[in-house]
Amino acid sequence: MRRTLVTGGAGFLGSHLCTRLVEEGHHVICLDNFFTGHPENVAHLGPTSFDLVRHDIVEAYYAEVDEIYHLACPASPQHYQRNPVRTLKTAVLGTMNVLELAQQTGARILITSTSEIYGEPEIHPQREDYWGHANPIGKRSCYDEGKRCGEALAIAYAQQHGVDARIVRVFNTYGPRMHEEDGRVVSNFINQALREQPLTIYGNGSQTRSLCYQSDLIAGLISMMQLAADPGPINLGNPEEMSVLEIAELVLALTRSQSPLEYRALPSDDPSRRRPDITKARMTLGWEPKVPVTLGIRETIEYYRSRLPSVRGNGHAQRVRVAVDQGA
């Protein structure tokens, strides 16, 4: 039985990864400090093949493991801007700690980087050989630059110490178990629509995102880990581009919500276009997303709907719950 460490394993993507690995016969050690993750996300995993350890990866950790998936770091602007110093420590010191562990144990390690390293891209779609156009001192820099440093650390440990380190650049991913206050478009729009609240659109809604469902992303991570030789950084995401306004309209249609659209000023450094070139993933991993956006959004709506109280005490929320149940 392979012993596999997943940092950030009680979070949105980490919990789905832990579930998949346990199903495939791994013994999983899940590390999480519960800043954005939650024990309930992994409560269904039994103790015989799963260990949940409360630990902040900013501090060194040791366990005999064969593989390490490093997912620990808040990924939404709302969360990582709340404590930018902590975000940088997690992205830099945390990554150094897991690379040290990989060096000590001989484990293969997969570092989850981000499409944010491309910043406000000057080429479209974004290829892995593009160096990016990021603001190193903006509000998002704690995450963007922290992840860029994490990639540099992975390359340095591979070159200097022979660590088998792989890098995946994750583009917009969504699905059940996303934090309800994640702050990104899918979670925002669905929760606002289910509550009949205005859907908040920043700017004019023409900025684009490429939405990849969680199960597709998890399959890509595992394929990257299983590859015999490191192919270099690889983009994982959906190459189908949608505007923020199109996403809002899809959510409204699937929930049958009557929520109006509310336009607000665009935050600083918010990327206007985001779309991965996944040619390398197709050729190297044989990977591409399979879940249609409409189906993935439906699944995510059902998850958030299941977490809404049926009665909130004023009658209005009950009417909202019934209305969206009839339409989805």
C-alpha positions as CSV (number, residue, x, y, z in Angstrom):
1,M,0.0,0.0,0.0
2,R,1.4,3.4,-1.0
3,R,1.6,6.0,1.7
4,T,0.6,9.3,0.3
5,L,0.7,12.8,2.0
6,V,-1.8,15.4,0.9
7,T,-1.3,18.9,2.3
8,G,-4.4,21.0,2.4
9,G,-6.3,17.7,2.2
10,A,-9.4,18.9,4.1
11,G,-10.0,21.7,1.6
12,F,-12.1,21.8,-1.5
13,L,-9.7,20.0,-4.0
14,G,-7.7,18.3,-1.3
15,S,-10.7,16.4,0.1
16,H,-11.7,15.1,-3.4
17,L,-8.1,14.1,-4.0
18,C,-8.0,12.2,-0.7
19,T,-11.2,10.4,-1.5
20,R,-9.9,9.3,-4.9
21,L,-6.6,8.1,-3.5
22,V,-8.2,6.1,-0.7
23,E,-10.5,4.5,-3.3
24,E,-7.5,3.6,-5.3
25,G,-5.9,1.8,-2.3
26,H,-3.5,4.4,-0.9
27,H,-3.0,5.1,2.8
28,V,-3.5,8.8,2.9
29,I,-2.1,11.2,5.5
30,C,-4.1,14.5,5.3
31,L,-2.5,17.6,6.7
32,D,-4.6,20.7,7.2
33,N,-4.6,23.7,9.5
34,F,-8.4,24.3,8.7
35,F,-7.9,27.9,7.6
36,T,-10.2,27.3,4.7
37,G,-10.6,23.5,4.9
38,H,-12.9,21.7,7.3
39,P,-12.9,18.2,8.9
40,E,-16.4,17.5,7.6
41,N,-15.0,17.4,4.0
42,V,-13.1,14.2,4.9
43,A,-15.4,12.8,7.6
44,H,-16.5,10.0,5.3
45,L,-13.0,8.5,5.0
46,G,-12.4,5.6,7.4
47,P,-9.5,5.4,9.9
48,T,-8.0,2.2,8.4
49,S,-6.6,3.9,5.3
50,F,-6.8,7.6,6.3
51,D,-5.2,9.8,8.9
52,L,-6.3,13.4,9.5
53,V,-3.6,15.5,11.1
54,R,-4.1,19.1,12.1
55,H,-0.8,20.8,11.1
56,D,0.3,24.1,9.5
57,I,2.8,23.3,6.8
58,V,4.7,26.5,7.6
59,E,6.2,24.3,10.3
60,A,8.2,21.2,9.3
61,Y,6.5,17.9,9.2
62,Y,7.9,14.4,8.9
63,A,6.4,11.1,7.9
64,E,7.6,8.1,5.8
65,V,5.7,8.6,2.6
66,D,6.0,7.5,-1.1
67,E,4.2,10.5,-2.7
68,I,3.4,14.0,-1.7
69,Y,0.6,16.2,-3.2
70,H,1.2,19.7,-2.0
71,L,-2.1,21.6,-2.2
72,A,-1.9,23.7,1.0
73,C,-2.5,27.4,0.4
74,P,-5.7,29.5,0.3
75,A,-6.6,30.0,-3.3
76,S,-9.4,32.6,-3.4
77,P,-8.5,36.3,-3.3
78,Q,-10.9,36.9,-0.4
79,H,-9.0,34.3,1.7
80,Y,-5.4,34.9,0.7
81,Q,-5.7,38.7,0.9
82,R,-7.0,38.4,4.5
83,N,-3.5,37.5,5.7
84,P,-1.0,38.2,3.0
85,V,2.0,37.4,5.2
86,R,0.6,34.0,6.2
87,T,-0.2,33.3,2.5
88,L,3.4,34.0,1.5
89,K,4.7,31.9,4.3
90,T,2.5,29.0,3.2
91,A,3.5,29.3,-0.4
92,V,7.2,29.7,0.2
93,L,8.1,28.1,3.6
94,G,5.4,25.5,3.3
95,T,6.6,24.5,-0.2
96,M,10.2,24.4,1.1
97,N,9.2,22.1,4.0
98,V,7.5,19.6,1.7
99,L,10.4,19.6,-0.7
100,E,12.7,19.0,2.2
101,L,10.5,16.1,3.2
102,A,10.6,14.7,-0.4
103,Q,14.4,14.9,-0.3
104,Q,14.6,13.1,3.1
105,T,12.2,10.3,2.1
106,G,12.8,10.0,-1.6
107,A,9.1,10.6,-2.2
108,R,7.9,11.9,-5.5
109,I,6.2,15.3,-5.0
110,L,3.6,17.2,-7.0
111,I,3.4,21.0,-6.5
112,T,0.0,22.6,-7.3
113,S,0.8,26.0,-8.7
114,T,-1.8,28.3,-10.3
115,S,-2.8,30.1,-13.5
116,E,-2.3,33.3,-11.4
117,I,1.4,33.1,-12.1
118,Y,0.5,34.3,-15.6
119,G,-1.0,37.5,-14.2
120,E,-2.8,39.8,-16.7
121,P,-1.6,37.7,-19.7
122,E,-0.3,39.3,-22.8
123,I,-0.7,36.1,-24.8
124,H,-3.9,34.1,-25.1
125,P,-4.5,31.3,-24.4
126,Q,-1.7,30.8,-21.9
127,R,1.1,28.3,-22.7
128,E,3.5,26.8,-20.2
129,D,6.4,28.6,-21.9
130,Y,4.9,32.0,-21.2
131,W,6.6,33.7,-18.3
132,G,3.7,35.8,-17.2
133,H,2.8,39.5,-16.7
134,A,2.1,39.8,-12.9
135,N,2.2,42.8,-10.6
136,P,4.8,41.9,-7.8
137,I,3.4,44.6,-5.4
138,G,-0.3,44.5,-6.0
139,K,-3.1,43.1,-3.7
140,R,-2.8,39.7,-5.3
141,S,1.0,39.5,-5.2
142,C,1.1,37.5,-2.0
143,Y,-0.5,34.6,-3.8
144,D,0.9,35.2,-7.4
145,E,4.5,35.8,-6.3
146,G,4.3,33.1,-3.6
147,K,3.3,30.5,-6.1
148,R,6.0,31.7,-8.6
149,C,8.6,31.3,-5.8
150,G,7.2,27.8,-5.1
151,E,7.8,26.8,-8.6
152,A,11.4,28.2,-8.5
153,L,11.9,26.2,-5.3
154,A,10.7,23.0,-6.9
155,I,13.0,23.4,-9.8
156,A,16.0,24.2,-7.5
157,Y,15.4,21.1,-5.4
158,A,15.1,19.0,-8.5
159,Q,18.3,20.4,-10.0
160,Q,20.4,20.5,-6.8
161,H,19.1,17.6,-4.8
162,G,17.6,15.3,-7.4
163,V,14.1,15.6,-5.9
164,D,11.4,14.2,-8.3
165,A,9.2,17.3,-8.3
166,R,6.4,18.0,-10.7
167,I,4.5,21.3,-11.2
168,V,0.8,21.6,-12.2
169,R,-0.7,25.0,-12.9
170,V,-4.3,24.8,-11.9
171,F,-6.8,27.0,-13.7
172,N,-10.3,27.9,-12.4
173,T,-11.8,24.8,-10.8
174,Y,-15.2,24.4,-9.1
175,G,-17.5,21.9,-7.6
176,P,-19.0,20.6,-4.4
177,R,-17.1,21.4,-1.1
178,M,-16.0,24.8,-2.4
179,H,-16.1,27.2,0.6
180,E,-19.4,29.1,0.6
181,E,-17.5,32.3,1.2
182,D,-14.9,31.5,-1.4
183,G,-15.4,34.8,-3.2
184,R,-15.0,33.5,-6.7
185,V,-17.7,33.6,-9.4
186,V,-19.2,30.1,-9.2
187,S,-19.6,30.0,-5.4
188,N,-20.7,33.6,-5.3
189,F,-23.3,33.3,-8.1
190,I,-24.8,30.1,-6.9
191,N,-25.2,31.1,-3.3
192,Q,-26.6,34.5,-4.3
193,A,-29.0,32.9,-6.7
194,L,-30.3,30.4,-4.2
195,R,-30.9,33.1,-1.7
196,E,-32.6,35.4,-4.3
197,Q,-29.9,38.0,-3.7
198,P,-28.4,40.2,-6.5
199,L,-25.6,38.5,-8.4
200,T,-22.5,40.6,-8.0
201,I,-20.6,41.3,-11.2
202,Y,-17.4,43.2,-11.1
203,G,-16.7,45.4,-14.1
204,N,-19.0,44.9,-17.1
205,G,-18.9,41.1,-16.9
206,S,-16.8,40.7,-20.1
207,Q,-13.8,39.3,-18.3
208,T,-13.5,35.5,-19.0
209,R,-12.8,32.4,-17.0
210,S,-12.3,28.8,-17.9
211,L,-14.2,26.5,-15.6
212,C,-12.9,22.9,-14.9
213,Y,-14.9,20.5,-12.7
214,Q,-13.1,19.1,-9.7
215,S,-13.2,15.4,-10.8
216,D,-11.4,16.3,-14.1
217,L,-8.8,18.3,-12.2
218,I,-8.2,15.4,-9.7
219,A,-7.8,13.0,-12.6
220,G,-5.1,15.3,-14.1
221,L,-3.2,15.6,-10.8
222,I,-3.1,11.8,-10.4
223,S,-2.0,11.3,-14.0
224,M,0.8,13.8,-13.5
225,M,2.0,12.0,-10.4
226,Q,2.0,8.6,-12.1
227,L,4.0,9.8,-15.1
228,A,7.4,8.0,-15.3
229,A,9.4,11.2,-16.0
230,D,8.8,14.8,-15.1
231,P,7.6,16.7,-18.2
232,G,8.0,20.2,-16.7
233,P,5.1,22.4,-15.7
234,I,1.7,21.5,-17.1
235,N,-1.5,23.5,-17.3
236,L,-4.7,21.8,-16.1
237,G,-7.9,23.5,-16.8
238,N,-10.8,23.8,-19.3
239,P,-9.9,25.4,-22.6
240,E,-13.5,26.5,-23.1
241,E,-13.7,30.2,-22.3
242,M,-16.8,31.8,-20.8
243,S,-17.5,35.4,-19.8
244,V,-18.4,36.2,-16.2
245,L,-21.8,37.4,-17.5
246,E,-22.4,34.1,-19.3
247,I,-21.6,32.2,-16.1
248,A,-24.1,34.4,-14.2
249,E,-26.8,33.8,-16.8
250,L,-26.1,30.0,-16.7
251,V,-26.5,30.0,-12.9
252,L,-29.7,32.0,-13.1
253,A,-31.1,29.6,-15.7
254,L,-30.2,26.4,-13.7
255,T,-31.5,27.7,-10.4
256,R,-34.6,29.5,-11.9
257,S,-33.7,32.4,-9.7
258,Q,-35.1,35.8,-10.2
259,S,-32.0,37.5,-8.8
260,P,-31.0,40.7,-10.5
261,L,-27.5,41.5,-11.6
262,E,-25.6,44.1,-9.6
263,Y,-22.5,45.7,-11.2
264,R,-19.6,46.9,-9.1
265,A,-16.1,48.4,-9.7
266,L,-13.5,45.9,-11.0
267,P,-10.9,45.0,-8.3
268,S,-7.3,45.9,-9.0
269,D,-5.2,43.3,-11.0
270,D,-8.3,41.2,-11.7
271,P,-7.3,39.3,-14.9
272,S,-9.4,40.2,-17.9
273,R,-8.9,36.9,-19.7
274,R,-8.0,33.5,-18.5
275,R,-7.8,30.3,-20.6
276,P,-5.3,27.5,-20.6
277,D,-3.5,26.0,-23.6
278,I,-3.7,22.3,-22.6
279,T,-1.9,20.9,-25.7
280,K,0.9,19.7,-23.4
281,A,-1.5,17.9,-21.0
282,R,-3.2,16.3,-24.0
283,M,0.0,15.1,-25.5
284,T,1.9,14.1,-22.3
285,L,-0.9,12.9,-20.0
286,G,-3.6,12.0,-22.5
287,W,-5.8,14.4,-20.3
288,E,-8.5,16.8,-21.1
289,P,-11.7,17.8,-19.1
290,K,-14.8,15.7,-19.7
291,V,-17.5,17.1,-17.5
292,P,-19.6,19.7,-19.4
293,V,-19.9,23.0,-17.5
294,T,-23.7,22.8,-17.4
295,L,-23.5,19.4,-15.6
296,G,-20.8,20.5,-13.2
297,I,-22.7,23.7,-12.3
298,R,-25.8,21.6,-11.6
299,E,-23.9,19.3,-9.3
300,T,-22.5,22.3,-7.5
301,I,-25.9,23.9,-7.2
302,E,-27.2,20.7,-5.5
303,Y,-24.4,20.7,-3.1
304,Y,-25.0,24.3,-2.0
305,R,-28.8,23.8,-1.9
306,S,-28.3,20.8,0.4
307,R,-26.5,23.2,2.9
308,L,-29.3,25.8,2.9
309,P,-31.7,25.6,5.9
310,S,-35.2,24.7,4.7
311,V,-36.6,27.4,7.0
312,R,-34.8,30.5,8.1
313,G,-37.5,31.9,10.4
314,N,-38.9,34.6,8.2
315,G,-40.7,32.5,5.6
316,H,-38.8,34.1,2.7
317,A,-36.0,31.5,2.6
318,Q,-38.5,28.7,2.6
319,R,-40.2,30.1,-0.5
320,V,-36.8,30.5,-2.1
321,R,-35.9,26.9,-1.4
322,V,-39.1,25.6,-2.9
323,A,-38.8,27.7,-6.0
324,V,-35.3,26.6,-6.9
325,D,-36.1,23.0,-6.1
326,Q,-38.8,23.0,-8.7
327,G,-36.5,24.4,-11.4
328,A,-33.3,22.5,-11.1
